[in-house]
Amino acid sequence: MHLSTPICNTGTWSLASANLDLDGQGGRTFLRVLLHLIMHDYPSLVSGSLHLLFRHFSQRQEVLQAFRQVQLLVSDQDIESYKQIKQDLDVFRQCVEKSELWVYKSKGQGDDETAAPRAEEIDGDLNQSAAESVSEYQKIQDILMRMNKLCIQVGPNGQIKPRKHEQRLLRNVGVHTIVLDLLQVPYDEKDDVKMNKLMQLAHQFLQNFCLGNQHNQVLLHKQLDLFLNPGSLYAETVCAIFKDNLALCNEVNEKVIQHFVHCIEIHGRHVEYLKFLQTIVRAENQFIRKCQDMVMQELVNAGEDVLIFYNDKASFNNFMEMMRSYKRGELEDKSALNYHIELVRLLACCTMGKNVYTEIKCNSLLALEDIVSIVSHPDCIPEVKEAYIDFVNHCYIDTEVEMKEIYSSNHMWNIFERSFLSDIQTVIDLSPNAGKMENYVLNEIMTILISFFSSPFSDQSTALQRRQLIFIQLLQKVFKLSQIKNLTAPQKFSVESCIKTLIEVAKNRAIAIPSDLEGAFVTMFSKTALLSRQTSKWLMASKQTKFDRSLSQPKLDRSIIEGLQDIVSLLEDQLKPLVEAEQSLLVDILYR
């Protein structure tokens, strides 16, 4: 076969490397030999030739894969961790492979009626088997606990952060594959308490394994069908696989969404199922409209089995009683209350980003009258208020088209008067011990006030002129809120932004602000401007390059590891088009 097209870039070698040009023709003679060999009627020869031919056109891909697998052990701690992982992995693999020998068997399983050993032999065998079984359970439990600690670190404030270097090490040695094998081991879920504990640890490991690590998330996503089972553990793990991964969330199909909605219908209203649906509609601070639409459609199709609201008199009173019991600490089963809170949050997530399709559906599910009744009730808890007000913001205010009802009616002004004023005062009186009410007031209330009064539709409404007293009261309360000493920088910024918005509205709508309050605003913002200028000087000074001769060894180790990651990323960018070209060329050659 004659190939007129020069093939000088098919492998890792090129004509520029004369010393490596073994056949003197840039690899073309070698290629012709392989093509002739695959046409022989001898299976082993054809198989070997094809294998070599494919490798000849995948060398860049192999180089890239090899670099991805490189694991630098730059400290003594890394070396010790690697040795421990390898040792644990060998034990773990053996235990899983012989699981049928130690996993608990319920009565009646594996009975052999043909054999009739003596009673003392049975007792001896059972005792020995039970001891071995307990030992195997303990081995795996200890290993999984060590693996979990390797994946994450817990900060002083309880915040969990990923340890990406260790996650990469665990990935490279393949620990996750053995954990996946463990999840598929059959056992008695009802009676085997120890195995249930192992399954919890296994799911916890997989969740920690892909925490903040998109590479690991992609690996587990390839085995997604293994996790599409009913149960809170599976839902939590799937949630971890998709969390803040925009690429994976964009790949979600109706089958996955339908699975979790059906789980709610058939296996109970558990918040873990709703939290997965919340995860896939928003990732990396972007709203995924396709997922919002699919989730909304499935929720509407499921109907009352999933969409639980308390908008009639009997259910409303029941809902208030639940919240009263929750306040007293007497509510034994919080699942119904938590489910409703997460459901409203999910609806809010589905309308984020000005999605007209979902906004229209949500308007018909939760009417403003019902929202006012619940949020304004004295027994309403902060968690419920937060979910409902966030829903109002995204479904009725921050929208693509005008929701005339919210600006022309008294609904929002009733919420301001009967709920917001008292809630803000509660935080002022109780600070710094206002608890969850503080988070609700300083985040949700400030946000919705800014959104409502900044909306161009609000300017067209005449309701403000009739409600000037409530508006001034709001401004006074928010100012008092800004004077709380223990506010964090983000909280202070949020409160001051709200004050600026309200002042701007008062100026544009010719609303008189009391003179003492206006003077306080001038003083407050002049101090803020001074602090802002001083902060700018500090920031400029901090940007000046300083050489730290006392660079600690851990920082140096991390810089080496990060340097390798930069090299791998650069290689991926440069080799990806070449890898695709190699594959395309191979297809062209075989076709000709």
Backbone hydrogen bonds, N-H to C=O, Kabsch-Sander energy under -0.5 kcal/mol:
donor,donor_aa,acceptor,acceptor_aa,energy
3,L,1,M,-0.5
4,S,2,H,-0.6
8,C,6,P,-0.7
11,G,13,W,-0.6
17,S,14,S,-1.7
18,A,16,A,-1.2
20,L,17,S,-1.3
21,D,18,A,-1.2
22,L,20,L,-1.7
24,G,21,D,-0.8
28,R,25,Q,-1.1
31,L,27,G,-1.9
32,R,28,R,-2.3
33,V,29,T,-2.3
34,L,30,F,-2.0
35,L,31,L,-2.3
36,H,32,R,-2.2
37,L,33,V,-2.2
38,I,34,L,-1.8
39,M,36,H,-1.1
40,H,37,L,-1.5
42,Y,40,H,-1.2
45,L,42,Y,-0.5
46,V,42,Y,-2.4
47,S,43,P,-2.9
48,G,44,S,-2.5
49,S,45,L,-2.4
50,L,46,V,-2.6
51,H,47,S,-2.2
52,L,48,G,-2.2
53,L,49,S,-2.6
54,F,50,L,-2.8
55,R,51,H,-2.0
56,H,52,L,-2.0
57,F,53,L,-1.0
57,F,54,F,-0.5
58,S,55,R,-1.5
62,E,58,S,-2.1
63,V,59,Q,-2.4
64,L,60,R,-2.5
65,Q,61,Q,-2.4
66,A,62,E,-2.6
67,F,63,V,-2.2
68,R,64,L,-1.8
69,Q,65,Q,-1.3
70,V,67,F,-1.0
74,V,72,L,-0.8
79,I,75,S,-1.9
80,E,76,D,-2.4
81,S,77,Q,-2.5
82,Y,78,D,-2.5
83,K,79,I,-2.4
84,Q,80,E,-2.4
85,I,81,S,-2.6
86,K,82,Y,-2.6
87,Q,83,K,-2.3
88,D,84,Q,-2.8
89,L,85,I,-3.0
90,D,86,K,-1.9
91,V,87,Q,-1.7
92,F,88,D,-3.2
93,R,89,L,-2.7
94,Q,90,D,-1.9
95,C,91,V,-2.4
96,V,92,F,-2.3
97,E,93,R,-2.3
98,K,94,Q,-1.7
99,S,96,V,-1.4
101,L,98,K,-1.8
102,W,98,K,-0.5
102,W,99,S,-1.0
103,V,99,S,-2.7
109,Q,106,S,-2.0
111,D,108,G,-0.8
113,E,111,D,-0.6
115,A,112,D,-0.6
122,I,118,R,-2.0
123,D,119,A,-2.5
124,G,120,E,-2.1
125,D,121,E,-2.5
126,L,122,I,-2.7
127,N,123,D,-2.3
128,Q,124,G,-2.1
129,S,125,D,-2.8
130,A,126,L,-2.9
131,A,127,N,-2.1
132,E,128,Q,-2.2
133,S,129,S,-2.4
134,V,130,A,-2.4
135,S,131,A,-2.0
136,E,132,E,-2.1
137,Y,133,S,-2.4
138,Q,134,V,-2.3
139,K,135,S,-2.2
140,I,136,E,-2.2
141,Q,137,Y,-2.4
142,D,138,Q,-2.5
143,I,139,K,-2.2
144,L,140,I,-2.8
145,M,141,Q,-2.0
146,R,142,D,-2.0
147,M,143,I,-2.5
148,N,144,L,-2.2
149,K,145,M,-1.8
150,L,146,R,-1.6
151,C,147,M,-1.3
152,I,148,N,-1.1
153,Q,161,K,-2.5
155,G,153,Q,-0.6
155,G,159,Q,-3.3
158,G,155,G,-1.9
161,K,153,Q,-2.8
163,R,151,C,-2.8
164,K,162,P,-0.8
167,Q,163,R,-2.6
168,R,164,K,-2.3
169,L,165,H,-1.8
170,L,166,E,-2.6
171,R,167,Q,-2.0
172,N,168,R,-2.6
173,V,169,L,-1.6
174,G,170,L,-0.6
174,G,171,R,-0.8
175,V,170,L,-2.1
177,T,174,G,-0.6
178,I,174,G,-1.0
178,I,175,V,-0.5
179,V,175,V,-1.9
180,L,176,H,-2.1
181,D,177,T,-1.7
182,L,178,I,-2.2
183,L,179,V,-1.9
184,Q,180,L,-0.7
184,Q,181,D,-0.8
185,V,182,L,-1.7
189,E,187,Y,-1.1
192,D,188,D,-2.6
193,V,191,D,-1.6
196,N,192,D,-1.8
197,K,193,V,-1.8
198,L,194,K,-2.0
199,M,195,M,-2.5
200,Q,196,N,-1.9
201,L,197,K,-2.2
202,A,198,L,-2.6
203,H,199,M,-2.5
204,Q,200,Q,-2.3
205,F,201,L,-2.4
206,L,202,A,-2.2
207,Q,203,H,-2.3
208,N,204,Q,-2.4
209,F,205,F,-3.0
210,C,206,L,-1.3
211,L,208,N,-1.0
212,G,210,C,-0.6
213,N,210,C,-1.3
217,Q,213,N,-2.0
218,V,214,Q,-2.2
219,L,215,H,-1.7
220,L,216,N,-2.1
221,H,217,Q,-2.2
222,K,218,V,-1.3
223,Q,220,L,-1.4
224,L,221,H,-1.7
226,L,223,Q,-1.8
227,F,224,L,-1.9
228,L,224,L,-0.5
228,L,225,D,-0.8
229,N,227,F,-2.2
235,A,231,G,-1.8
236,E,232,S,-2.5
237,T,233,L,-2.1
238,V,234,Y,-2.5
239,C,235,A,-2.2
240,A,236,E,-1.9
241,I,237,T,-1.9
242,F,238,V,-1.6
243,K,239,C,-1.4
245,N,242,F,-1.9
246,L,244,D,-0.5
249,C,245,N,-2.4
250,N,246,L,-1.9
251,E,248,L,-1.1
252,V,249,C,-1.0
256,V,253,N,-0.6
257,I,253,N,-1.5
258,Q,254,E,-3.2
259,H,255,K,-1.8
260,F,256,V,-1.6
261,V,257,I,-2.0
262,H,258,Q,-2.8
263,C,259,H,-1.8
264,I,260,F,-1.5
265,E,261,V,-1.8
266,I,262,H,-2.8
267,H,263,C,-2.5
268,G,264,I,-0.9
270,H,268,G,-1.6
273,Y,270,H,-1.0
274,L,270,H,-0.9
275,K,271,V,-2.6
276,F,272,E,-1.5
277,L,273,Y,-1.5
278,Q,274,L,-2.1
279,T,275,K,-1.8
280,I,276,F,-1.7
281,V,277,L,-0.7
281,V,278,Q,-0.5
282,R,279,T,-0.7
283,A,286,Q,-2.3
286,Q,283,A,-1.7
288,I,281,V,-2.2
289,R,287,F,-1.0
292,Q,288,I,-2.3
293,D,289,R,-2.6
294,M,290,K,-2.1
295,V,291,C,-2.9
296,M,292,Q,-2.4
297,Q,293,D,-2.3
298,E,294,M,-2.2
299,L,295,V,-2.3
300,V,296,M,-2.2
301,N,297,Q,-2.3
302,A,298,E,-2.0
303,G,299,L,-1.7
305,D,302,A,-1.0
306,V,303,G,-1.7
307,L,303,G,-3.0
308,I,306,V,-1.2
309,F,307,L,-0.7
316,F,312,D,-2.7
317,N,313,K,-2.2
318,N,314,A,-1.8
319,F,315,S,-2.4
320,M,316,F,-2.3
321,E,317,N,-1.9
322,M,318,N,-2.0
323,M,319,F,-1.8
324,R,320,M,-2.1
325,S,321,E,-2.5
326,Y,322,M,-2.1
327,K,323,M,-2.1
328,R,324,R,-1.8
329,G,325,S,-0.7
329,G,326,Y,-0.7
330,E,325,S,-2.8
331,L,325,S,-0.9
332,E,330,E,-1.0
334,K,332,E,-0.8
338,N,334,K,-2.9
339,Y,335,S,-2.7
340,H,336,A,-1.9
341,I,337,L,-2.0
342,E,338,N,-2.5
343,L,339,Y,-2.2
344,V,340,H,-2.2
345,R,341,I,-2.0
346,L,342,E,-2.2
347,L,343,L,-2.2
348,A,344,V,-2.1
349,C,345,R,-2.4
350,C,346,L,-2.1
351,T,347,L,-0.9
351,T,348,A,-0.8
352,M,348,A,-0.7
352,M,349,C,-0.7
354,K,351,T,-0.8
355,N,351,T,-0.9
356,V,354,K,-0.9
359,E,355,N,-2.3
360,I,356,V,-2.2
361,K,357,Y,-1.3
362,C,358,T,-2.6
363,N,359,E,-2.2
364,S,360,I,-1.1
365,L,361,K,-0.7
366,L,362,C,-2.5
367,A,365,L,-0.5
371,I,367,A,-1.8
372,V,368,L,-2.7
373,S,369,E,-2.1
374,I,370,D,-2.0
375,V,371,I,-2.8
376,S,372,V,-2.2
377,H,374,I,-0.9
380,C,377,H,-1.7
384,V,381,I,-0.6
385,K,381,I,-2.1
386,E,382,P,-2.9
387,A,383,E,-1.8
388,Y,384,V,-2.4
389,I,385,K,-2.9
390,D,386,E,-2.0
391,F,387,A,-1.8
392,V,388,Y,-2.5
393,N,389,I,-2.3
394,H,390,D,-1.9
395,C,391,F,-2.7
396,Y,392,V,-2.2
397,I,392,V,-1.2
397,I,393,N,-0.6
398,D,393,N,-3.8
399,T,397,I,-2.2
404,K,402,E,-1.0
406,I,403,M,-1.2
407,Y,403,M,-0.7
407,Y,404,K,-0.9
408,S,404,K,-2.6
409,S,405,E,-2.0
414,N,410,N,-2.4
415,I,411,H,-1.9
416,F,412,M,-2.6
417,E,413,W,-2.5
418,R,414,N,-3.0
419,S,415,I,-1.7
420,F,415,I,-2.3
421,L,416,F,-2.1
423,D,419,S,-2.5
424,I,420,F,-2.8
425,Q,421,L,-1.8
426,T,422,S,-2.0
427,V,423,D,-1.7
428,I,424,I,-2.1
429,D,425,Q,-2.5
430,L,426,T,-2.5
431,S,427,V,-2.0
433,N,430,L,-3.0
437,M,434,A,-1.3
438,E,435,G,-0.9
439,N,435,G,-0.9
440,Y,436,K,-1.9
441,V,437,M,-2.6
442,L,438,E,-2.7
443,N,439,N,-1.2
444,E,439,N,-0.6
444,E,440,Y,-0.7
445,I,440,Y,-1.9
446,M,441,V,-1.3
447,T,443,N,-2.2
448,I,444,E,-2.6
449,L,445,I,-2.2
450,I,446,M,-2.0
451,S,447,T,-2.5
452,F,448,I,-2.8
453,F,449,L,-2.3
454,S,450,I,-1.6
455,S,451,S,-1.0
458,S,455,S,-0.8
459,D,455,S,-0.9
460,Q,456,P,-0.6
461,S,458,S,-1.3
465,Q,462,T,-0.5
466,R,462,T,-0.9
467,R,463,A,-1.0
467,R,464,L,-0.5
468,Q,465,Q,-0.6
471,F,467,R,-2.0
472,I,468,Q,-2.6
473,Q,469,L,-2.2
474,L,470,I,-2.5
475,L,471,F,-2.2
476,Q,472,I,-2.4
477,K,473,Q,-2.5
478,V,474,L,-2.6
479,F,475,L,-2.0
480,K,476,Q,-2.3
481,L,477,K,-2.1
482,S,478,V,-1.7
483,Q,479,F,-0.7
483,Q,480,K,-0.9
484,I,481,L,-1.4
487,L,484,I,-0.8
492,K,488,T,-2.7
493,F,489,A,-2.4
494,S,490,P,-2.2
495,V,491,Q,-2.4
496,E,492,K,-2.6
497,S,493,F,-2.2
498,C,494,S,-1.8
499,I,495,V,-2.2
500,K,496,E,-2.4
501,T,497,S,-2.1
502,L,498,C,-2.4
503,I,499,I,-2.7
504,E,500,K,-2.4
505,V,501,T,-2.0
506,A,502,L,-2.4
507,K,503,I,-2.4
508,N,504,E,-2.3
509,R,505,V,-2.4
510,A,507,K,-0.8
511,I,506,A,-2.8
512,A,510,A,-0.5
518,E,514,P,-2.4
519,G,515,S,-2.3
520,A,516,D,-1.8
521,F,517,L,-1.9
522,V,518,E,-1.9
523,T,519,G,-2.1
524,M,520,A,-2.5
525,F,521,F,-2.6
526,S,522,V,-1.7
527,K,523,T,-1.9
528,T,524,M,-2.0
529,A,525,F,-2.0
530,L,526,S,-1.9
531,L,527,K,-2.6
532,S,528,T,-2.2
533,R,529,A,-2.1
534,Q,530,L,-2.2
535,T,531,L,-2.7
536,S,532,S,-1.9
537,K,533,R,-1.6
538,W,534,Q,-2.0
539,L,535,T,-2.5
540,M,536,S,-2.3
541,A,537,K,-2.2
542,S,538,W,-2.2
543,K,539,L,-1.2
544,Q,540,M,-0.5
544,Q,541,A,-0.9
548,D,546,K,-0.7
549,R,547,F,-0.9
551,L,548,D,-0.8
556,L,552,S,-1.9
557,D,553,Q,-2.9
558,R,554,P,-2.4
559,S,555,K,-2.1
560,I,556,L,-1.8
561,I,557,D,-2.1
562,E,558,R,-3.0
563,G,559,S,-1.8
564,L,560,I,-1.8
565,Q,561,I,-2.0
566,D,562,E,-2.1
567,I,563,G,-1.9
568,V,564,L,-2.5
569,S,565,Q,-2.5
570,L,566,D,-2.3
571,L,567,I,-2.6
572,E,568,V,-2.6
573,D,569,S,-2.1
574,Q,570,L,-2.3
575,L,571,L,-3.2
576,K,572,E,-1.6
578,L,574,Q,-0.5
579,V,575,L,-3.0
580,E,576,K,-2.2
581,A,577,P,-1.9
582,E,578,L,-2.4
583,Q,579,V,-2.1
584,S,580,E,-2.3
585,L,581,A,-2.5
586,L,582,E,-2.3
587,V,583,Q,-2.0
588,D,584,S,-2.1
589,I,585,L,-2.5
590,L,586,L,-2.4
591,Y,587,V,-2.2
592,R,588,D,-2.2
